[in-house]
Amino acid sequence: MKLARRATRARLAFAVAVAMLPVVACSAAESAAPPARSTTGASNTSGAATGEQRAESKRRPFTIAFGGDVHFEGMLRNRLATPRTALGPISGVLRRADLSMVNLETAITQGGTPAPGKQFTFRAPPSALTALKAAGVDVASMANNHGMDYMEGGLRDSLAAIRRARFPVVGIGRDAAEAYRPFRKVVNGNRVAIIGATQVLDSNLVQAWTATAGKGGLASAKNEQRLLQAVRQARRTSDTVIVHLHWGTELQKCPNAAQLSLAPKLIAAGADVIVGGHAHILLGSGYLKGRYVNYGMGNFVFYNSGPQTGQTGVLTLTINGRKVLKDQWTPARITGGVPVPLTGAARTQAVTGWTALRGCAGLSARP
């Protein structure tokens, strides 16, 4: 479906381009740029408003699907031999959306040195990126507490693998500018920007893992001002700003104080959607101050599949500009490491349970 939509958009774009040939050359740049702010009077303000209205009239709603934490450890490693089916039957849900995103909770390396003091360190070969792409995933975040599990050597390998695969990954980079840089794509006329950052880092690794002006690493939400700056910058040139966060407390069903503090700050800075995970279980989703917040996506493609940690699914949002028009939860259960969508009564019960999670999160069902 994504390929068909892209072909259709290409034909429409060509037709529009031909129709606009008589227009003066500067019109293309004017249509791509955000409307100028008026400093001289009401007539310019009116012109800017008209430009905004024209841009809005060209936009159509788009869908974006989110899955939770993904690694390829243990029994999942063998699934990389067949990339198209590596994520299992849930791939069909991901492919149907205009955009799809997951949290890639692993270093992409076969070398490096394990991070000191960590009980669990995850790594996967570069074929992990091929598997995500084949499953319909369009972008992933590596800003999490496993993204640099194999330290600086693993970071170099990860960045090299990302470049070779030409697969968009946010929240990691050669320096802070790259780590906080958003993934950008125009979808149905919407200029979408997605930023990745982690609020969860081991205390002894914060300095070593955080990207700075002169050092590679991860985008850290512990540096709130740097993250808020990235959101404000994205807001100026985007119709939809999405922040993907690694946050929360493992196995805690309700958002923690750090989450409850950060979410409204991101909204004030210009975020329209905030989605994340880390707790290994599902947390609430809903509206906060007119924007959409998800506090926990849980495990997704993961070797852990207990009664709670095996509950998973895909969150699909329908968005137009800054407005989230609809949310849809496709519940699944992790079986053999991969999400298998639920059907019948089990599906209905799972959706009801997922909806109830917003009760302790301070979120509402509508804007």
C-alpha positions as CSV (number, residue, x, y, z in Angstrom):
1,M,0.0,0.0,0.0
2,K,2.9,2.4,0.8
3,L,4.3,1.8,-2.7
4,A,1.0,2.4,-4.4
5,R,0.5,5.6,-2.4
6,R,3.9,6.8,-3.3
7,A,3.3,6.2,-7.0
8,T,0.0,8.1,-6.8
9,R,1.6,11.0,-5.0
10,A,4.4,11.1,-7.7
11,R,1.8,11.3,-10.5
12,L,-0.1,14.0,-8.7
13,A,3.1,16.0,-8.0
14,F,4.0,15.8,-11.7
15,A,0.6,17.0,-12.8
16,V,0.7,19.9,-10.4
17,A,4.2,20.8,-11.5
18,V,3.1,21.0,-15.2
19,A,0.1,23.1,-14.3
20,M,2.2,25.6,-12.5
21,L,4.8,26.1,-15.3
22,P,3.6,29.7,-16.2
23,V,4.1,30.8,-12.6
24,V,7.2,32.9,-11.8
25,A,10.3,30.9,-10.6
26,C,10.2,32.0,-7.0
27,S,6.8,30.5,-6.3
28,A,8.3,27.0,-5.7
29,A,10.5,28.3,-2.9
30,E,7.6,30.3,-1.5
31,S,5.3,27.3,-1.3
32,A,8.0,25.1,0.3
33,A,8.9,27.7,3.0
34,P,6.8,28.5,6.1
35,P,4.8,31.7,5.8
36,A,6.8,34.8,6.7
37,R,5.8,36.6,9.9
38,S,4.5,40.1,9.4
39,T,6.4,43.0,11.0
40,T,4.9,45.8,8.9
41,G,1.2,45.7,9.1
42,A,-2.2,44.0,8.8
43,S,-1.9,43.3,5.1
44,N,1.1,41.1,5.5
45,T,-0.5,39.3,8.4
46,S,-3.5,38.6,6.2
47,G,-1.2,37.2,3.5
48,A,0.6,34.9,6.0
49,A,-2.8,33.7,7.2
50,T,-3.8,33.0,3.7
51,G,-0.6,31.1,3.0
52,E,-1.2,29.0,6.1
53,Q,-4.8,28.3,5.0
54,R,-3.5,27.2,1.5
55,A,-1.0,24.8,3.1
56,E,-3.6,23.4,5.4
57,S,-6.0,22.8,2.5
58,K,-3.3,20.7,0.8
59,R,-2.9,18.4,3.8
60,R,-4.7,15.2,4.2
61,P,-4.7,12.9,7.3
62,F,-2.0,10.4,7.6
63,T,-1.4,7.3,9.8
64,I,1.6,6.4,11.9
65,A,1.9,3.1,13.7
66,F,4.1,2.6,16.7
67,G,5.5,-0.6,18.2
68,G,7.4,-1.0,21.4
69,D,10.9,-2.4,22.3
70,V,12.7,-4.5,19.7
71,H,15.9,-6.6,20.0
72,F,17.1,-9.7,18.3
73,E,18.6,-11.6,21.2
74,G,18.4,-15.3,22.0
75,M,15.7,-17.2,20.1
76,L,15.1,-14.1,17.9
77,R,18.5,-14.0,16.3
78,N,17.6,-16.9,14.0
79,R,14.7,-14.9,12.6
80,L,17.1,-12.5,10.9
81,A,17.8,-15.3,8.4
82,T,14.5,-14.4,6.7
83,P,14.2,-10.6,7.1
84,R,10.7,-10.2,5.6
85,T,9.1,-12.4,8.3
86,A,11.5,-11.5,11.2
87,L,8.9,-9.5,13.0
88,G,6.2,-12.0,12.5
89,P,2.5,-11.5,11.6
90,I,2.3,-8.0,13.2
91,S,4.2,-6.7,10.1
92,G,1.0,-6.5,8.2
93,V,-0.3,-3.8,10.6
94,L,2.9,-1.8,10.3
95,R,2.9,-1.9,6.5
96,R,-0.7,-0.6,6.3
97,A,0.3,2.7,8.0
98,D,1.8,5.6,6.1
99,L,4.6,5.6,8.6
100,S,5.8,3.0,11.2
101,M,8.2,3.3,14.1
102,V,9.7,1.1,16.8
103,N,12.3,1.4,19.6
104,L,15.4,-0.5,18.6
105,E,16.8,-1.5,22.0
106,T,20.1,-2.9,21.0
107,A,23.5,-1.8,19.7
108,I,24.1,-2.8,16.0
109,T,27.6,-4.3,16.3
110,Q,29.4,-7.6,16.4
111,G,32.3,-6.1,18.3
112,G,32.9,-3.5,20.9
113,T,33.3,-3.8,24.7
114,P,30.3,-4.6,26.9
115,A,29.3,-1.7,29.1
116,P,30.7,-2.1,32.6
117,G,28.3,-3.0,35.4
118,K,25.4,-3.9,33.2
119,Q,23.5,-7.2,33.8
120,F,22.0,-7.2,30.3
121,T,23.8,-6.1,27.2
122,F,22.1,-6.4,23.8
123,R,23.6,-6.4,20.3
124,A,22.5,-7.4,16.9
125,P,24.1,-7.7,13.4
126,P,23.4,-5.1,10.7
127,S,20.7,-7.4,9.3
128,A,18.5,-6.2,12.1
129,L,18.1,-3.0,10.1
130,T,17.2,-5.0,7.0
131,A,14.6,-6.9,9.0
132,L,13.0,-3.7,10.2
133,K,12.8,-2.2,6.7
134,A,11.4,-5.4,5.3
135,A,8.7,-5.5,8.0
136,G,7.5,-2.1,7.0
137,V,9.2,0.0,9.7
138,D,10.2,3.4,8.4
139,V,12.2,4.8,11.3
140,A,13.5,3.6,14.6
141,S,14.9,5.2,17.7
142,M,18.1,4.0,19.4
143,A,18.0,6.5,22.2
144,N,17.5,4.0,25.0
145,N,19.5,2.3,27.8
146,H,20.8,-0.4,25.4
147,G,21.7,1.8,22.4
148,M,25.4,1.9,23.5
149,D,25.7,-1.4,25.3
150,Y,29.0,-2.0,23.5
151,M,30.4,1.4,24.3
152,E,32.3,3.6,21.8
153,G,33.3,0.7,19.5
154,G,29.7,-0.4,19.3
155,L,28.6,3.1,18.6
156,R,31.0,3.4,15.7
157,D,29.7,0.1,14.3
158,S,26.1,1.1,14.8
159,L,26.5,4.5,13.0
160,A,28.4,2.8,10.1
161,A,25.6,0.1,9.8
162,I,23.0,2.8,9.8
163,R,24.7,4.7,7.0
164,R,25.2,1.5,4.9
165,A,21.6,0.4,5.3
166,R,20.3,3.9,4.6
167,F,17.7,3.2,7.3
168,P,16.5,6.3,9.3
169,V,17.4,6.1,13.0
170,V,16.9,8.9,15.5
171,G,18.4,9.6,18.9
172,I,21.9,8.6,18.2
173,G,24.8,10.3,16.3
174,R,28.4,11.4,15.8
175,D,27.6,14.4,18.0
176,A,24.7,16.2,19.7
177,A,23.5,17.9,16.5
178,E,23.1,14.5,14.8
179,A,21.7,12.7,17.8
180,Y,18.9,15.3,18.4
181,R,18.3,15.8,14.7
182,P,14.7,14.8,13.7
183,F,13.7,12.4,11.0
184,R,11.7,14.4,8.5
185,K,9.3,13.3,5.9
186,V,6.3,14.8,4.0
187,V,3.3,12.5,4.3
188,N,0.0,13.5,2.6
189,G,1.2,17.1,2.6
190,N,2.1,17.0,6.3
191,R,5.7,18.0,7.2
192,V,6.5,15.4,9.9
193,A,9.4,15.6,12.3
194,I,10.3,12.8,14.7
195,I,12.8,13.3,17.5
196,G,14.2,10.5,19.7
197,A,15.7,10.8,23.2
198,T,16.1,8.8,26.4
199,Q,15.2,9.7,29.9
200,V,16.7,6.4,31.1
201,L,20.5,6.0,31.5
202,D,22.5,4.1,34.0
203,S,24.0,6.7,36.4
204,N,27.6,5.5,35.8
205,L,27.1,5.7,32.0
206,V,25.3,9.1,31.6
207,Q,28.5,11.0,30.7
208,A,30.0,8.4,28.5
209,W,26.7,7.8,26.6
210,T,25.4,11.3,26.1
211,A,26.1,13.0,22.8
212,T,27.8,16.4,23.0
213,A,29.1,19.0,20.6
214,G,32.4,17.1,20.3
215,K,31.4,13.5,21.1
216,G,29.1,10.8,19.7
217,G,26.4,9.2,21.7
218,L,22.7,9.3,22.5
219,A,20.2,12.2,22.7
220,S,19.5,12.5,26.4
221,A,16.2,13.7,27.8
222,K,18.1,14.3,31.1
223,N,19.4,17.4,29.4
224,E,15.8,18.8,29.2
225,Q,16.8,22.2,27.8
226,R,18.7,20.6,24.8
227,L,15.7,18.4,24.1
228,L,13.2,21.2,24.4
229,Q,15.4,23.3,22.0
230,A,15.2,20.5,19.4
231,V,11.5,20.4,19.7
232,R,11.1,24.2,19.4
233,Q,13.4,24.1,16.3
234,A,11.3,21.3,14.7
235,R,8.1,23.2,15.5
236,R,9.1,26.1,13.3
237,T,9.4,24.1,10.1
238,S,7.0,21.2,10.7
239,D,3.2,20.6,10.7
240,T,3.5,17.6,13.0
241,V,6.2,17.2,15.7
242,I,6.6,13.8,17.3
243,V,8.9,13.0,20.3
244,H,9.8,9.3,20.9
245,L,11.1,8.8,24.4
246,H,12.6,6.0,26.4
247,W,11.1,6.7,29.8
248,G,9.3,5.2,32.8
249,T,10.1,2.7,35.5
250,E,10.4,-1.0,34.8
251,L,7.2,-3.0,35.6
252,Q,5.5,0.1,37.1
253,K,2.0,0.5,35.6
254,C,1.6,4.2,36.1
255,P,3.9,7.0,34.8
256,N,6.7,8.1,37.2
257,A,7.3,11.7,38.4
258,A,10.0,12.3,35.7
259,Q,7.5,11.4,32.9
260,L,4.7,13.5,34.4
261,S,7.1,16.4,34.6
262,L,8.5,16.2,31.1
263,A,5.4,15.6,29.1
264,P,3.8,19.1,29.6
265,K,7.1,20.8,29.0
266,L,7.4,19.0,25.6
267,I,3.9,20.0,24.8
268,A,4.6,23.6,25.7
269,A,7.7,23.5,23.4
270,G,5.6,22.3,20.5
271,A,5.3,18.6,20.5
272,D,2.0,17.2,19.1
273,V,2.6,13.5,19.9
274,I,4.8,11.9,22.6
275,V,5.3,8.2,22.5
276,G,7.7,5.9,24.4
277,G,8.5,2.9,26.5
278,H,11.0,1.2,28.8
279,A,8.8,-0.4,31.5
280,H,8.4,-3.7,29.6
281,I,4.7,-3.4,30.2
282,L,1.9,-1.3,28.7
283,L,1.1,2.1,30.2
284,G,-1.6,4.6,29.5
285,S,-2.3,6.5,26.2
286,G,-4.5,9.6,25.7
287,Y,-4.7,13.3,25.4
288,L,-3.0,15.9,27.6
289,K,-3.5,19.6,27.0
290,G,-4.9,18.8,23.6
291,R,-1.9,16.7,22.5
292,Y,-1.4,12.9,22.4
293,V,0.8,11.1,25.0
294,N,1.7,7.5,25.3
295,Y,3.6,6.6,28.5
296,G,4.5,3.0,27.6
297,M,4.4,0.8,24.6
298,G,5.9,-2.3,26.3
299,N,7.9,-5.1,24.7
300,F,7.3,-5.8,21.0
301,V,9.9,-8.1,19.4
302,F,11.4,-9.4,22.6
303,Y,12.4,-12.7,24.3
304,N,10.5,-11.8,27.5
305,S,6.8,-12.9,27.3
306,G,5.3,-13.3,30.8
307,P,1.7,-12.6,31.6
308,Q,2.2,-8.8,31.7
309,T,5.5,-8.4,29.7
310,G,4.0,-10.4,26.9
311,Q,1.1,-8.0,26.4
312,T,1.8,-5.8,23.4
313,G,0.3,-4.3,20.3
314,V,0.5,-1.5,17.7
315,L,-0.7,2.0,18.4
316,T,-1.9,3.7,15.2
317,L,-2.6,7.4,15.2
318,T,-4.5,9.3,12.5
319,I,-3.1,12.8,12.3
320,N,-3.7,16.0,10.3
321,G,-1.2,18.7,11.0
322,R,-1.2,19.2,14.8
323,K,-4.4,17.3,15.4
324,V,-4.5,13.7,16.4
325,L,-7.9,12.7,15.0
326,K,-8.0,9.1,16.1
327,D,-6.1,6.5,18.0
328,Q,-6.4,2.7,17.4
329,W,-4.9,-0.1,19.5
330,T,-4.2,-3.4,17.7
331,P,-3.6,-5.8,20.7
332,A,-1.2,-8.7,20.4
333,R,0.6,-11.2,22.6
334,I,4.3,-12.1,22.3
335,T,4.6,-15.7,21.2
336,G,8.0,-17.1,20.3
337,G,9.4,-13.6,20.7
338,V,7.2,-11.9,18.1
339,P,3.8,-10.1,18.5
340,V,0.8,-12.2,17.3
341,P,-2.4,-10.1,16.9
342,L,-5.3,-11.1,19.0
343,T,-8.8,-11.9,17.6
344,G,-12.3,-12.3,18.9
345,A,-13.1,-12.0,22.6
346,A,-9.4,-11.9,23.5
347,R,-9.0,-8.8,21.3
348,T,-12.0,-7.1,22.8
349,Q,-10.8,-7.7,26.3
350,A,-7.3,-6.5,25.5
351,V,-8.5,-3.3,24.0
352,T,-10.7,-2.6,27.1
353,G,-7.7,-3.3,29.4
354,W,-5.5,-1.0,27.3
355,T,-8.1,1.8,27.4
356,A,-8.3,1.5,31.2
357,L,-4.6,2.1,31.6
358,R,-5.0,5.9,31.1
359,G,-6.8,6.2,34.4
360,C,-3.7,6.6,36.5
361,A,-1.9,8.5,33.8
362,G,-4.0,11.7,34.0
363,L,-4.9,11.4,30.3
364,S,-8.3,11.8,28.6
365,A,-10.0,9.8,25.8
366,R,-10.5,13.0,23.8
367,P,-8.6,16.3,23.2
